[in-house]
Amino acid sequence: MTFSQMFGAARWVGAPAGAEASACFRASFSLEECPEYAELTIVGLGFFEAALNGAAVTDELFLPLNSDFAPRTVMIRGEAWDEVTAHRLYCPFLNVTPLLRTGENVLEVMVGTGWFAETKLSPFGGLRLVFSLALHYADGAVRYVVSDGRVKTKAGYITESHLRTGETHDYAAFREDEGWQDAPELPPLETDYLYSNCPADRVIRRLTPTLVGEADGVRVYDCGENTTGWPVLIDRAEAGEEIEILVSERLTADGRLEEKHMHGQHLRVISDGRGRVLHPRFTWFGFRYFSVRGRAEPTSVWVIHADVAVTSEFHSDSAVLNWLYEAYLRAQLTNMHAGIPSDCPHIERCGYTGDGELCCDAAMTMLDGEAFYRKWIGDISDCQDRLTGHVQYTAPYVRCGGGPGGWGCAIVEVPYTFYRHYGDAEPFAAMYGQMLHYFDYLDAHSEERLVTSDRPGEWCLGDWLAPGKTVIPEPFVNTYFYMKSIDRVLEMLPVIGREADAAALMARRAALAEAMTAAYFDEATGDFCGGVQGANAFAVDVGLGDARTYANLAAHYQKTGMYDTGIFGTDIVTRILFTHGDGETAARLLMSEGEVSFGDMRARGATTLHEYWGDPSRSDNHPMFGAVTRYLFQYLLGIRQTKGSAGWREVEISPVFVPQLQHVSGAVTVRGGRIAVSLEQRGGMGIATITVPAGVRAHWKYGDREIPLAAGTQTLTCAI
């Protein structure tokens, strides 16, 4: 939509000079009678909060959704960086009928920096506001109250605001009724205006913090879990006194906040002595512990993230697997803010395409992720350079690092996974041309058909964060992802009606396979890249090598019983072992408590997944290694779509019984309903209790036995 289609006669208005951290806006209007219905379309950039006659217009937080808002100049190494990308702005559309009254009405809006105006990044511009209030009367008349030069503005009480670190609130110097001036009108943004279409952030839960220590006037509290959101406090200070709240993921041995895991996050308050409720306004914290210096009393901790429902269950007699399920869910949800899946909720907070494409299948399996990922697919589309075809390492783009395979190939993997889960091929079809453009980009950055570089001066990662040093060759990994993406596209061609393109894509793939084999395959051993860090699994996954390649892979992990892989290799190794009949080995890796394992994270007291194997870890909340959690459902429980199915219309229940698990149960909720499986082992027999909804065609498959399953609950037995 255009600006006028979305906002009619409204105008963008800006903050007063010098108001960089926050600005207040106020618009007054009078009503002789209240309308039958009133709808408010409003955007404050960066983030905004709005109240009509003193009542919040929504309980959603961190609006608007993050996006590539508008054209801007990005400076990299002192030079302007120009790419031709697409831009969009999501506009909340709110029913405010109950908040209106006859006589004087006041709309008050506070705007903070958010992603749009964050000065430590590459800002799109300064603080600004636009709104259109449509008043619908019973006789069919419609009256509009819109933003224009009559809106009043002043600097807000937030005097320092940085999305990645924190805020300073100076209530003592703020005068509510002083300093208002006419808001300057601003030109429209060059962008596509869209209605919000994705779950926004809300307060999801409330935790009760526990006091764990006090020294030198500083009190330290434990939330009980690593989370995102805010400590909420009551100000007990006198006017002019200062209060400081700091947060961290860890404590030192003597009970203080560990500075390395604070990541600069803070809230500083200069009190006005009015007993206010204190918490940040336009950022969230990623933390488990917090400290309070000054006279303020914690009342609770608000857990805040996107309002995305958990639609899965998992239980087993393995404490490590139960922990993995819960830790991944907590890490994934607390990395869903403002409409993007982030890498971590505190340090960078970016929608990394690598982390996002790696975890999207697990998230769509375990969460109601359709609206959330539909929106993020649009961000991936926007972040591609229309001239070169390059796909950024984050969507929306923020200065960062990554690679041309596991990151950029999100432009294929995420729409493909979306189709598989929800049966909607439209996003894939709409981006098909962009996918081919990205393939051309990969060709242009290849040597002897191997992807060897990315954008000049940038990183060119392959896998990431293997224990110790990542030594699996980057071109090998990046070319694997190119081949895998071609396979996804080939699978989708009949779905989107582009079968005629298959021959050309198959020729590309054949050339890549030949180059990979020539460069990395050892004829003497059957290994790729010496079998390091799961390299043989990458090869097997795209049909390279011979029988020895998989045999060497399986033998290695049967012997070590422990991961030696980075974020991509961990997922691929686990899946290849399951799909090739070595489910017991895969389960051993998942349940390991060795030096490089999820069990080790659990033993260290983690409640979310760590960024690194082992310790120390830069971040205690990165979901990327949790991509393997999907295999709890797809293989241990055996809940998988049949080949060629999409939208969970057809399902096979084909579990993997392993000696380490005498009991495992779980469920997923799909469009057709809830699919539940409970498995037990008794005296060499497997007992499966399966619930199938009426809207799903299902069959049982174990060994040579394959039988249809009826709607409802049934119990089957099999020799194992």
C-alpha positions in Angstrom: 0.0 0.0 0.0 1.0 3.6 -0.5 1.2 6.1 2.4 -2.1 7.8 1.4 -3.9 4.4 1.1 -2.8 3.6 4.6 -3.1 6.9 6.3 -5.2 9.2 4.1 -4.6 12.8 4.8 -2.3 12.2 7.8 1.3 13.5 7.8 4.4 12.2 9.5 5.5 14.4 12.3 8.8 14.5 14.0 10.4 15.1 17.4 11.8 18.4 18.6 15.4 19.3 18.0 17.7 17.4 20.4 15.2 14.6 21.2 17.2 11.6 20.1 16.4 9.1 22.8 12.7 9.6 23.2 9.9 12.0 22.4 6.4 12.5 23.6 3.5 13.5 21.3 0.0 14.7 22.2 -3.1 15.2 20.0 -6.4 16.5 21.4 -9.8 16.3 19.8 -13.4 16.8 20.9 -16.4 14.5 20.2 -20.1 15.6 20.5 -21.0 11.9 20.4 -19.0 8.7 20.4 -18.8 6.7 17.2 -20.2 3.3 16.7 -16.8 2.0 15.9 -13.3 3.6 15.9 -10.1 2.2 14.4 -6.6 3.6 15.0 -3.8 3.0 12.5 -0.6 4.2 14.1 3.2 4.0 13.8 5.8 5.6 15.9 9.4 5.0 14.8 11.5 3.4 16.3 9.2 1.8 19.0 6.1 3.4 20.4 3.6 3.2 23.2 0.2 5.0 22.9 -2.6 5.8 25.3 -6.0 7.2 24.5 -7.6 9.0 27.5 -5.0 7.4 29.7 -5.6 3.8 28.7 -3.1 1.8 26.6 -4.4 1.3 23.0 -2.9 -2.2 23.0 -1.0 -4.6 25.3 1.5 -5.4 22.4 5.0 -4.2 23.0 7.9 -3.1 20.7 5.7 -1.9 17.9 6.1 -1.6 15.0 7.5 -4.9 13.9 11.1 -4.8 12.8 11.7 -4.5 9.0 13.9 -2.9 6.4 11.9 0.3 7.0 13.1 2.6 4.2 16.1 3.4 2.1 19.2 4.6 4.0 22.9 5.0 3.6 25.0 2.4 5.5 28.6 3.2 6.2 31.0 0.3 6.2 34.7 1.0 6.9 34.1 4.6 6.2 32.5 4.1 2.8 28.9 4.4 1.8 27.5 0.9 1.0 24.7 0.8 -1.6 22.5 -2.1 -2.5 19.1 -2.1 -4.0 16.8 -3.8 -1.5 13.1 -3.7 -0.8 11.4 -1.9 2.1 8.3 -2.3 4.2 6.7 -0.8 7.2 4.2 -2.7 9.3 1.3 -0.6 10.7 -0.8 -1.7 13.7 -4.5 -1.4 13.2 -6.4 -1.2 16.5 -10.0 -1.1 17.7 -10.1 1.7 20.2 -13.9 2.2 20.4 -14.2 1.6 24.2 -11.5 4.2 25.0 -13.3 7.2 23.5 -15.6 9.5 25.4 -17.8 12.6 24.6 -16.0 15.9 25.1 -12.3 16.2 25.2 -10.1 13.2 24.1 -6.4 13.0 24.2 -4.1 10.6 22.3 -0.6 10.5 23.9 2.3 8.7 22.3 5.8 8.1 23.5 8.4 7.0 20.9 11.9 5.5 21.5 14.7 4.7 19.2 14.0 1.0 18.5 15.7 -0.4 15.3 14.7 2.6 13.2 16.5 5.4 15.1 19.2 3.4 17.0 22.3 5.7 16.7 24.8 2.9 17.4 23.7 1.0 14.4 22.9 2.5 10.9 19.7 4.5 11.6 17.0 5.1 9.1 16.2 8.4 10.5 15.1 10.3 13.6 12.0 9.7 15.8 8.7 10.2 14.1 5.0 9.5 14.3 2.0 9.1 12.0 -1.6 8.1 12.9 -5.1 8.1 11.5 -8.1 7.6 13.7 -11.2 6.6 11.8 -14.5 7.3 13.6 -17.5 5.4 12.1 -21.0 6.6 13.0 -24.3 4.7 12.8 -25.5 6.9 9.9 -22.6 5.8 7.8 -20.6 9.0 8.3 -16.8 8.7 8.9 -14.7 11.3 10.5 -10.9 11.2 10.7 -8.5 12.5 13.3 -5.0 12.5 11.8 -1.5 13.5 12.6 -0.4 16.8 11.2 1.3 20.1 12.4 -1.3 20.5 15.1 0.2 17.6 17.1 2.3 18.7 20.0 5.7 17.3 20.9 8.5 17.5 23.5 11.5 15.5 24.5 10.7 12.5 26.7 12.0 11.5 30.1 14.1 8.7 28.5 17.4 10.6 28.1 19.6 7.7 26.9 18.2 4.8 24.9 20.1 2.1 23.1 18.3 -1.0 21.9 21.1 -3.4 22.7 22.1 -2.0 26.1 19.5 0.0 28.0 18.0 3.2 29.0 18.2 6.2 31.4 15.0 7.6 32.8 15.2 11.1 34.3 11.9 11.7 36.0 13.3 14.4 38.2 14.0 16.8 35.3 10.9 15.9 33.3 7.9 18.3 33.5 4.7 16.8 32.2 3.0 20.0 31.2 5.9 22.1 30.1 7.9 22.5 26.9 5.3 21.4 24.4 5.6 22.7 20.8 4.2 22.1 17.4 5.5 18.9 15.9 7.3 19.5 12.6 5.8 17.8 9.5 8.1 15.3 7.8 8.0 13.8 4.3 6.6 10.2 3.8 9.0 7.3 3.9 9.7 5.6 0.6 8.4 2.2 1.6 5.6 -0.3 1.2 3.0 0.2 3.9 1.4 -3.0 5.3 -0.9 -3.9 8.1 0.8 -5.9 10.9 0.5 -9.6 10.2 2.6 -11.2 12.8 2.4 -11.9 16.6 3.9 -9.0 18.4 5.6 -9.1 21.8 3.5 -9.3 25.0 4.0 -10.1 28.6 3.7 -13.8 28.5 4.5 -14.9 32.1 5.5 -13.4 35.4 8.3 -14.7 37.6 9.0 -14.1 41.2 12.6 -13.2 41.8 14.6 -14.5 44.8 17.0 -12.4 46.7 20.3 -14.3 46.7 22.8 -11.8 48.1 23.5 -8.2 49.3 26.7 -6.3 49.6 27.8 -2.7 49.5 24.2 -1.5 49.1 23.6 -3.7 46.0 21.0 -6.5 46.2 21.2 -9.4 43.7 18.2 -11.4 42.6 17.7 -14.7 40.7 14.8 -15.1 38.3 15.2 -18.9 38.3 15.7 -19.2 34.5 17.4 -17.4 31.7 14.7 -15.3 30.0 13.9 -12.0 28.2 11.9 -9.1 29.5 12.2 -6.9 32.5 12.5 -6.8 36.3 9.6 -4.6 37.5 10.3 -2.5 40.5 8.5 0.1 42.7 10.4 3.3 43.2 10.8 4.0 46.9 13.4 6.8 46.5 13.3 10.5 47.2 13.3 13.0 44.4 16.8 13.3 42.8 18.0 9.9 44.1 19.4 7.5 41.6 18.5 3.8 41.1 20.5 1.4 39.0 19.3 -2.0 37.7 21.9 -4.2 36.0 21.4 -7.7 34.6 23.5 -10.7 33.7 23.2 -14.3 32.7 25.6 -15.5 35.4 26.9 -14.8 38.8 30.5 -14.8 40.0 31.7 -17.2 42.7 31.2 -14.5 45.3 27.6 -13.9 44.2 28.0 -10.7 42.1 26.8 -10.2 38.5 29.3 -11.6 36.1 30.3 -8.7 33.9 31.1 -10.7 30.8 27.5 -11.9 30.7 26.0 -8.5 31.4 26.5 -7.3 27.8 26.1 -3.7 29.0 22.4 -4.1 29.8 21.1 -1.6 32.3 18.3 0.7 33.5 19.3 3.9 35.3 16.6 6.0 36.9 16.7 9.5 38.5 13.6 9.5 40.8 11.0 12.2 41.2 9.9 10.6 44.4 6.4 9.7 43.1 6.6 5.9 43.7 6.5 5.0 40.0 6.6 1.5 38.5 10.0 1.1 37.0 11.1 -0.9 34.0 12.6 -0.3 30.5 10.2 1.0 27.8 11.7 0.4 24.4 14.1 -2.5 24.9 14.1 -5.9 26.6 16.9 -7.6 28.6 18.3 -11.1 28.1 19.2 -12.3 31.6 18.7 -14.6 34.6 20.1 -12.4 37.4 19.7 -8.7 38.2 21.0 -6.3 40.8 19.4 -3.2 42.3 21.3 -0.3 43.7 19.2 2.4 45.3 15.8 2.5 46.9 13.6 0.4 44.7 11.7 -2.8 45.4 11.4 -5.6 42.9 7.9 -7.0 42.6 8.2 -9.5 39.7 10.0 -10.3 36.4 7.9 -10.0 33.3 8.8 -12.6 30.6 8.4 -10.9 27.3 8.6 -12.3 23.8 6.4 -12.8 20.7 3.0 -14.2 21.5 3.6 -17.5 19.7 1.9 -20.5 21.1 3.7 -23.8 22.0 1.9 -26.5 20.1 4.0 -29.5 21.1 4.7 -31.8 24.1 7.6 -34.1 24.8 8.4 -36.4 27.7 10.9 -39.3 28.1 12.9 -41.1 30.7 16.0 -39.2 29.6 16.6 -36.1 31.8 18.9 -34.8 29.0 16.3 -35.0 26.3 13.6 -33.5 28.5 16.0 -30.6 29.3 16.9 -30.2 25.6 13.2 -29.9 24.6 12.5 -27.3 27.3 15.8 -25.4 26.8 15.3 -25.1 23.1 11.7 -23.9 23.5 12.8 -21.3 26.0 15.7 -20.2 23.8 13.6 -20.0 20.6 10.8 -18.1 22.2 13.0 -15.6 24.0 14.7 -15.0 20.6 11.4 -14.0 18.9 11.0 -10.3 19.3 9.5 -7.6 17.1 8.7 -10.1 14.3 12.1 -11.7 13.8 13.9 -14.8 15.0 17.1 -13.6 16.5 20.5 -15.2 17.2 20.6 -14.0 20.8 18.3 -11.7 22.8 21.0 -9.4 24.2 24.3 -9.0 22.3 23.2 -8.6 18.7 19.5 -9.4 18.6 19.6 -9.8 14.8 17.5 -12.0 12.5 20.5 -14.0 11.3 19.6 -16.0 8.2 21.9 -18.8 9.2 20.4 -19.4 12.7 17.0 -18.7 11.3 17.0 -21.2 8.5 18.7 -23.8 10.7 16.0 -23.6 13.4 12.9 -22.9 11.3 11.9 -26.5 11.0 12.1 -27.2 14.7 10.2 -23.9 15.4 7.4 -24.7 13.0 7.2 -28.3 14.4 6.9 -27.2 18.0 5.3 -23.8 17.8 2.4 -22.1 16.0 4.8 -20.3 13.7 2.9 -19.7 10.5 2.2 -15.9 10.8 5.6 -15.3 12.4 7.6 -17.0 9.7 5.4 -15.7 6.9 6.4 -12.2 8.0 10.1 -13.1 8.3 10.2 -14.6 4.8 9.2 -11.1 3.6 12.3 -9.8 5.5 14.5 -12.3 3.7 13.1 -11.3 0.4 13.7 -7.6 1.2 17.3 -8.1 2.2 18.4 -9.5 -1.1 20.4 -7.0 -3.3 18.3 -6.8 -6.5 21.4 -5.9 -8.5 23.9 -8.6 -7.5 21.6 -11.2 -5.9 23.5 -11.2 -2.7 21.5 -12.3 0.4 22.4 -10.6 3.6 23.5 -12.4 6.8 20.6 -10.9 8.7 17.0 -10.1 7.7 16.3 -7.3 8.2 19.9 -6.2 7.5 22.1 -5.1 10.4 25.9 -5.0 10.0 27.1 -8.5 10.8 29.0 -11.6 9.5 28.1 -14.9 8.0 28.6 -16.8 4.8 27.2 -17.5 1.3 25.8 -20.9 2.0 24.3 -21.6 5.4 23.2 -18.0 5.7 22.2 -16.8 2.2 20.5 -20.1 1.3 17.8 -19.2 3.8 16.1 -17.6 0.8 15.3 -21.1 -0.3 15.2 -23.1 2.9 12.8 -21.0 4.9 10.0 -20.7 2.2 10.5 -24.5 1.4 10.1 -25.4 5.1 7.1 -23.1 5.3 5.5 -24.9 2.4 6.1 -28.3 4.0 4.5 -27.3 7.2 1.6 -25.2 6.1 1.0 -26.3 2.5 1.3 -22.8 1.2 3.6 -22.5 -1.8 2.9 -18.8 -2.6 5.9 -17.5 -0.7 8.2 -19.9 -2.5 6.7 -19.2 -5.9 6.9 -15.4 -5.3 10.6 -15.7 -4.4 11.5 -18.2 -7.1 13.2 -15.7 -9.3 15.2 -14.3 -6.4 16.4 -17.8 -5.6 17.7 -18.2 -9.1 19.3 -14.8 -8.8 21.1 -16.0 -5.7 22.3 -19.1 -7.5 23.8 -16.8 -10.1 25.5 -14.9 -7.3 27.0 -18.1 -5.9 28.3 -19.0 -9.4 29.9 -15.6 -9.7 31.7 -16.2 -6.3 33.0 -19.6 -7.2 36.3 -21.0 -8.4 36.3 -24.3 -10.3 32.6 -24.6 -9.3 33.2 -24.3 -5.6 31.8 -21.3 -3.7 34.9 -19.6 -2.3 33.9 -16.0 -1.5 31.1 -13.7 -0.7 30.9 -9.9 -0.7 34.3 -8.3 -0.7 35.7 -7.5 2.7 33.1 -9.6 4.5 33.3 -13.0 6.3 32.9 -16.1 4.3 32.0 -18.7 6.9 31.2 -22.3 6.3 30.2 -24.1 9.5 30.3 -22.1 12.7 31.4 -22.8 16.3 32.7 -26.4 16.2 34.5 -27.2 19.4 38.0 -25.9 19.4 38.6 -24.6 15.9 36.3 -25.0 12.9 38.5 -26.8 10.3 35.9 -28.2 7.9 36.6 -26.2 4.7 34.4 -23.2 4.0 34.0 -23.9 0.2 33.0 -27.5 1.0 30.2 -26.3 3.3 29.0 -23.4 1.1 28.9 -25.6 -2.0 27.0 -28.2 0.0 24.3 -25.6 0.8 24.2 -24.6 -2.9 23.5 -28.2 -3.9 21.0 -28.7 -1.1 19.1 -25.5 -2.2 19.0 -26.8 -5.8 17.5 -30.0 -4.5 14.8 -28.0 -2.6 14.0 -26.1 -5.8 13.9 -29.2 -7.9 11.4 -30.7 -5.5 9.3 -27.6 -5.7 9.2 -27.1 -9.4 6.1 -29.3 -10.0 4.4 -27.5 -7.2 4.9 -24.0 -8.6 4.5 -25.1 -12.3 8.1 -24.6 -13.4 9.0 -28.2 -14.4 10.7 -26.9 -17.6 13.5 -25.4 -15.5 14.6 -28.8 -14.1 17.1 -29.7 -16.8 19.2 -26.6 -16.3 19.2 -26.9 -12.5 20.1 -30.5 -12.7 23.1 -29.7 -14.9 24.2 -27.1 -12.4 23.9 -29.6 -9.6 25.9 -32.3 -11.6 28.7 -29.8 -12.1 28.8 -29.0 -8.4 28.8 -32.6 -7.4 31.8 -33.3 -9.8 33.7 -30.3 -8.3 33.0 -31.4 -4.7 34.2 -34.9 -5.4 37.3 -33.8 -7.3 38.3 -31.4 -4.5 37.4 -33.2 -1.3 36.9 -37.0 -1.8 39.7 -39.4 -0.9 39.5 -42.4 -3.1 41.7 -44.4 -0.8 39.5 -44.0 2.3 36.0 -42.9 1.1 36.2 -39.8 3.3 35.4 -36.2 2.4 37.8 -33.6 4.0 39.4 -36.4 6.0 36.0 -37.0 7.7 36.5 -33.9 10.0 33.7 -32.3 11.9 30.9 -34.2 10.2 32.1 -33.6 6.6 31.0 -37.1 5.6 27.5 -36.3 6.7 27.4 -33.2 4.5 28.5 -35.4 1.6 26.0 -38.2 2.2 23.2 -35.7 2.5 23.6 -34.6 -1.1 24.4 -38.0 -2.5 28.2 -37.8 -2.7 30.7 -40.5 -1.9 30.3 -44.3 -1.7 29.3 -46.9 0.8 32.5 -46.2 2.8 31.6 -42.5 3.3 28.6 -43.3 5.5 30.2 -46.3 7.1 33.2 -44.1 8.2 30.7 -41.5 9.6 28.8 -44.0 11.6 31.9 -45.7 12.9 33.4 -42.4 14.1 30.3 -41.4 16.1 29.8 -44.9 17.4 33.3 -44.8 18.8 33.3 -41.2 20.2 29.7 -40.9 21.3 30.1 -37.2 21.2 29.6 -34.2 18.8 32.6 -32.6 17.2 30.6 -30.4 14.9 29.5 -26.8 14.4 25.9 -25.5 14.2 25.2 -27.0 10.8 27.2 -30.2 11.1 25.5 -31.0 14.5 22.1 -31.0 12.8 23.2 -32.8 9.6 25.1 -35.6 11.4 22.1 -36.3 13.7 19.7 -36.5 10.8 21.9 -38.6 8.6 22.4 -41.2 11.4 18.7 -41.4 12.0 17.8 -41.7 8.3 20.4 -44.4 7.7 19.3 -46.7 10.4 21.8 -45.7 13.2 19.2 -44.2 15.5 20.8 -45.6 18.6 24.0 -43.7 17.7 22.1 -40.5 17.0 20.2 -40.9 20.3 23.5 -41.4 22.1 24.8 -38.1 20.7 21.6 -36.3 21.8 21.7 -37.8 25.3 25.5 -37.6 25.8 26.8 -36.0 29.0 30.4 -35.8 27.7 32.6 -32.8 27.2 30.8 -31.7 24.0 27.1 -32.3 24.7 23.7 -31.0 25.6 24.1 -33.0 28.9 27.2 -30.9 29.6 25.1 -27.7 29.1 22.5 -29.1 31.5 25.1 -30.0 34.1 26.3 -26.4 34.1 22.9 -25.2 35.1 21.8 -23.9 31.7 18.1 -23.2 31.2 18.6 -22.1 27.6 21.0 -23.3 25.0 24.5 -21.9 25.0 26.2 -20.3 22.0 29.3 -22.5 22.4 30.0 -26.1 23.3 31.8 -26.2 26.6 32.7 -23.2 28.7 33.2 -20.2 28.8 30.4 -19.2 26.5 29.9 -15.7 25.2 26.1 -16.1 25.3 23.9 -18.5 27.3 20.9 -18.0 25.0 21.4 -19.1 21.3 18.8 -21.5 19.9 21.0 -22.6 16.9 22.3 -25.9 18.3 18.7 -26.7 19.2 17.7 -27.4 15.6 18.2 -31.1 16.4 15.2 -30.9 18.8 13.0 -31.6 15.8 14.4 -35.2 15.6 12.8 -36.0 19.0 9.5 -35.8 17.1 10.5 -36.8 13.6 12.5 -39.9 14.5 12.3 -40.9 18.2 8.5 -40.5 18.1 8.4 -41.1 14.4 5.9 -38.3 13.5 6.8 -37.4 9.9 5.0 -36.3 6.8 4.9 -38.9 4.1 7.1 -38.1 1.0 5.4 -35.5 -1.2 2.9 -34.4 1.5 2.7 -30.8 2.6 0.6 -29.1 5.3 0.6 -32.4 7.3 -2.2 -33.9 5.1 -0.5 -37.3 5.2 1.6 -38.7 8.0 3.5 -41.8 8.8 4.3 -42.9 12.4 7.6 -44.6 12.1 9.5 -44.5 15.5 13.0 -45.4 16.3 13.2 -47.6 19.4 16.5 -47.3 21.2 17.6 -49.2 24.3 18.4 -46.0 26.2 14.7 -44.9 26.2 12.2 -47.2 27.7 9.5 -44.6 27.5 9.0 -41.5 25.2 5.9 -39.6 24.4 4.9 -36.4 22.8 2.5 -34.6 20.5 2.4 -31.9 17.7 -0.5 -29.9 16.7 -0.9 -29.4 12.9 -3.7 -28.0 10.8 -5.6 -31.2 10.9 -5.4 -31.5 14.7 -3.3 -33.0 17.4 -1.1 -36.0 16.6 0.1 -37.8 19.8 2.5 -40.8 20.2 3.4 -42.7 23.4 6.0 -45.5 23.1 7.1 -48.0 25.7 9.5 -51.0 25.7 8.6 -54.2 27.5 10.3 -57.5 27.2 11.6 -57.0 23.7 8.3 -55.5 22.5 7.5 -52.0 21.5 4.0 -50.7 22.5 2.8 -47.6 20.7 -0.3 -45.6 21.6 -1.1 -43.3 18.8 -3.8 -40.6 18.5 -4.6 -39.3 15.0 -7.0 -36.5 14.2 -9.8 -36.9 11.7 -8.3 -34.3 9.4 -5.1 -36.3 8.8 -4.4 -39.4 6.8 -1.9 -41.6 8.7 -0.3 -45.0 8.6 2.1 -46.9 10.9 5.4 -48.0 9.5 7.9 -50.1 11.4 10.3 -52.6 9.7 8.4 -54.3 7.0 5.0 -53.6 8.6 2.9 -50.8 7.2 -0.8 -50.4 8.2 -3.3 -47.5 7.9 -4.3 -45.8 11.1 -7.9 -44.8 11.9 -8.9 -41.4 13.4 -8.8 -41.6 17.2 -6.6 -43.5 19.6 -5.2 -46.9 18.9 -2.5 -49.2 20.4 0.0 -51.3 18.4 2.7 -53.7 19.3 5.9 -54.7 17.5 9.0 -56.8 18.1 12.1 -54.6 18.5 
